Amino acid sequence: MMDEELALSLLIHIHRNNSESAIACNDFKVNIMQQFDFVKIGEDTLTIKDVIAYLKSSGGLGQFLSTILREHIVSKEIQVREFCPSDTEVEQFILDFRLQNGIAERGAFEQWLKDNQLSYEKFREQAVKGLNFQKLREQLAQDKIEPFFTKKGSLFDRLVLSRLVVEDSNLATKIAEILRQDTSQFKTLVLEYSIAEDRVLDGRMGVFPREDVPTQLQSELEGKVAGDIVGPVVVDGLSCFFKVDRIIAAELDDSLRREIEDVLFEEWLRGKMQGSNLQILV
């Protein structure tokens, strides 16, 4: 594993994929000589200009530049905030990392360092970077998690859904009329008409975080309560009815706090990226 990869591992979620359109307008430049040797493959040496050309032709340049911009913004922000983690904080961060990666024992840890061609000093340096990033995320989310949950907490609810799937649109119209008059017929109609494999389970699909439900269906389910049925919704050419069996309300526990922290960080980062000017000078 290269140092950069280790940094990403230590930085806990640091930089998820974003669209290339996030690269926009105001203060970051890539300034490097065209003929600077960048990488060697066998006996061939590639310049930075060669690498950029390959990235352009493969369609990977946008994501490459997006990653650079994200790293730069985070690095500059950490510098501005002047975090100074104590030795105790750093050692605890390292211990947590070792426990999470199954290298808590000294022998396993030393072997891991060797496998990754790292000295302990270099590893500790990367750990400090990871800890600073964690502090940045916490500061950005400070006093914002509870208001966010109050306003958008339903996005994290989990839905227990059942479905009825048919191919014929005329049959779908007939089923819709029956359900309009008597929703209790849903299970019977599933057993009689549904072509989905979950028909033998009365159409039960399972539990889904609301945010994982397809956008089209999310809008249909907005404001629905347990027992409500929506449809027919056309999915892949099939007419589908969905029944809300149960809504499991989200609770603001530690796990959800971290998830909201992720969302708030990404919102902040997107805003910073949209206000940046990235230029390729090769």
C-alpha positions in Angstrom: 0.0 0.0 0.0 1.4 3.4 -0.9 1.5 6.3 1.6 -1.3 8.1 -0.1 -3.5 5.0 0.2 -2.7 4.7 3.9 -3.6 8.3 4.4 -7.0 7.6 2.8 -7.5 4.7 5.1 -6.6 6.7 8.2 -8.7 9.6 7.1 -11.9 7.7 7.7 -14.3 8.1 4.7 -12.2 11.0 3.5 -13.2 11.8 0.0 -16.0 10.0 -1.6 -16.6 10.2 -5.4 -18.2 13.4 -6.6 -19.2 14.5 -10.0 -16.7 16.2 -12.3 -19.0 19.2 -12.3 -17.9 20.0 -8.8 -14.7 21.6 -10.2 -15.6 25.2 -10.8 -14.4 28.7 -10.0 -11.8 30.7 -7.8 -8.4 29.9 -6.2 -6.4 26.7 -6.9 -3.9 26.1 -9.7 -1.9 23.0 -10.8 1.5 24.4 -11.8 4.0 21.8 -13.0 6.5 21.5 -15.8 5.3 19.6 -18.9 8.4 17.5 -19.1 8.6 16.6 -15.4 9.1 12.8 -15.1 6.1 11.5 -13.2 6.0 7.7 -13.4 8.1 4.8 -14.8 6.5 1.7 -16.3 9.2 -1.0 -17.1 11.7 0.9 -19.2 9.3 3.7 -20.2 9.3 7.0 -18.3 6.1 9.1 -18.5 6.0 12.8 -18.0 3.2 14.6 -16.3 2.0 15.7 -19.7 1.8 12.1 -20.8 -0.2 11.2 -17.7 -2.6 14.0 -18.3 -3.1 13.0 -21.9 -3.9 9.4 -20.8 -6.3 10.6 -18.2 -8.1 12.8 -20.8 -8.4 10.0 -23.3 -9.7 7.5 -20.7 -12.2 10.0 -19.3 -10.6 9.8 -15.8 -9.2 13.4 -15.7 -12.2 14.9 -14.0 -12.1 12.5 -11.1 -8.3 12.8 -10.8 -8.6 16.6 -10.6 -11.6 16.4 -8.3 -9.5 14.3 -5.8 -6.6 16.8 -6.0 -9.0 19.7 -5.3 -10.7 17.9 -2.4 -7.3 17.1 -0.8 -6.1 20.7 -1.2 -9.2 22.2 0.3 -9.1 19.9 3.3 -5.4 20.4 3.8 -5.7 24.2 3.7 -8.6 24.2 6.0 -6.8 22.1 8.6 -3.8 24.5 8.4 -6.1 27.5 9.0 -7.7 25.9 12.0 -4.3 25.0 13.5 -5.3 21.8 15.2 -2.8 20.6 17.8 -3.7 17.1 18.9 -2.1 15.9 22.1 0.1 12.8 22.3 -2.7 11.0 24.2 -5.2 11.8 21.4 -2.8 10.6 18.8 -2.0 7.3 20.6 -5.7 6.7 21.1 -6.4 7.3 17.4 -3.6 4.9 16.5 -5.0 2.2 18.9 -8.5 2.6 17.4 -7.0 2.2 14.0 -5.1 -1.0 15.0 -8.1 -2.5 16.7 -10.3 -1.8 13.6 -7.8 -3.4 11.3 -6.9 -6.4 13.4 -3.3 -5.4 14.1 -3.5 -4.6 17.8 -0.9 -7.2 18.7 2.7 -5.9 18.5 3.9 -8.6 16.1 1.0 -8.1 13.8 1.4 -4.4 13.8 5.1 -4.6 13.0 4.5 -7.0 10.2 1.8 -4.6 8.8 4.3 -1.7 8.9 6.8 -3.9 7.1 4.3 -5.0 4.5 3.4 -1.4 3.8 7.0 -0.2 3.8 6.4 2.2 6.6 8.4 3.3 9.6 6.5 3.9 12.8 7.3 7.6 12.5 5.8 7.8 9.0 2.7 5.9 10.2 2.3 8.3 13.2 2.6 11.3 10.9 -0.3 9.9 8.8 -2.2 9.2 12.0 -1.9 12.9 13.0 -3.3 13.8 9.6 -6.2 11.5 10.1 -6.9 12.8 13.6 -6.8 16.4 12.3 -9.3 15.5 9.6 -11.6 13.9 12.2 -11.4 17.1 14.2 -12.3 19.2 11.1 -15.4 17.1 10.5 -16.5 17.4 14.1 -16.0 21.2 14.1 -17.9 21.6 10.8 -20.8 19.5 12.2 -20.8 21.2 15.6 -24.3 22.4 16.7 -25.7 21.3 13.3 -26.5 17.7 13.7 -29.6 18.1 15.9 -31.2 20.8 13.7 -30.4 18.7 10.6 -32.1 15.6 12.2 -35.1 17.7 13.2 -35.6 18.9 9.7 -34.6 15.9 7.7 -34.6 13.0 10.1 -37.3 11.2 8.1 -34.7 10.6 5.3 -33.1 8.1 7.7 -36.3 6.2 8.5 -36.4 2.5 7.4 -39.4 1.2 5.5 -40.8 -2.3 5.6 -42.3 -2.9 2.2 -44.3 -5.4 0.2 -45.0 -5.4 -3.5 -47.2 -6.8 -6.2 -45.8 -7.0 -9.7 -47.7 -7.6 -12.9 -46.8 -7.3 -16.6 -50.2 -6.4 -18.1 -51.2 -2.8 -17.8 -54.9 -3.6 -18.0 -54.6 -6.0 -15.2 -52.8 -3.3 -13.2 -55.7 -1.0 -13.8 -58.1 -3.7 -12.5 -56.0 -4.3 -9.4 -55.7 -0.6 -8.7 -59.5 -0.3 -8.7 -59.9 -3.3 -6.3 -57.3 -1.8 -3.9 -58.9 1.6 -4.1 -62.1 0.0 -2.7 -60.5 -2.5 -0.2 -56.7 -2.3 0.6 -57.1 -5.5 2.7 -57.2 -7.5 -0.5 -53.5 -6.7 -1.2 -52.1 -10.1 0.1 -54.8 -12.1 -1.8 -54.0 -10.2 -5.0 -50.2 -10.8 -4.5 -50.8 -14.5 -4.2 -53.1 -14.6 -7.3 -51.3 -12.2 -9.7 -47.8 -11.2 -8.7 -45.0 -12.5 -10.9 -42.2 -11.5 -8.5 -40.4 -14.3 -6.6 -41.4 -12.8 -3.3 -45.0 -13.7 -4.1 -44.6 -16.8 -1.9 -43.7 -14.4 1.0 -46.9 -12.4 0.5 -44.8 -9.9 -1.5 -42.6 -9.0 1.5 -39.5 -7.3 0.2 -37.7 -6.5 3.5 -36.5 -3.4 5.2 -35.0 -0.5 3.3 -33.5 2.8 4.5 -35.7 5.5 2.9 -32.6 7.1 1.3 -31.9 3.8 -0.5 -35.4 3.7 -2.1 -35.3 4.7 -5.8 -36.1 8.4 -6.2 -39.2 7.7 -8.2 -40.6 5.6 -5.5 -39.5 8.0 -2.7 -41.8 10.7 -4.1 -44.7 8.2 -4.2 -44.1 7.2 -0.6 -43.7 10.7 0.7 -46.2 11.3 3.6 -47.5 7.7 3.5 -48.1 5.8 6.7 -48.2 2.1 7.6 -51.0 0.3 5.6 -50.9 2.7 2.7 -50.5 1.4 -0.9 -49.0 3.2 -3.8 -49.1 2.3 -7.5 -49.2 1.2 -10.1 -45.6 2.5 -10.5 -43.9 1.4 -13.7 -40.5 -0.1 -13.1 -38.5 -1.7 -15.9 -41.7 -2.0 -17.9 -43.6 -3.7 -15.1 -46.5 -2.4 -13.2 -45.8 -2.4 -9.4 -47.8 -1.8 -6.3 -46.0 -1.1 -3.0 -47.5 -1.5 0.4 -46.0 0.2 3.5 -46.1 -2.5 6.1 -44.2 -0.5 8.7 -42.1 2.6 9.2 -39.2 2.3 11.6 -38.4 5.9 12.7 -34.8 6.9 12.8 -33.1 7.5 16.2 -30.3 9.9 16.7 -27.7 7.4 18.0 -24.0 7.5 17.5 -24.1 5.7 14.2 -26.6 8.2 12.8 -24.7 11.1 14.2 -21.6 10.0 12.2 -23.8 9.5 9.1 -25.2 13.1 9.4 -21.6 14.3 10.0 -20.7 12.7 6.7 -23.6 14.5 4.9 -22.7 17.9 6.5 -19.0 17.5 5.6 -19.8 16.7 2.0 -22.2 19.7 1.7 -19.4 22.0 3.1 -16.8 20.4 0.7 -19.1 20.8 -2.4 -19.6 24.4 -1.6 -15.8 25.0 -1.3 -15.2 23.1 -4.6 -17.8 25.1 -6.4 -16.0 28.3 -5.4 -12.6 27.2 -6.6 -10.7 27.8 -9.8 -8.7 24.8 -10.9 -6.5 25.2 -14.0 -4.3 22.7 -15.8 -1.0 24.4 -16.8 0.4 21.6 -19.0 
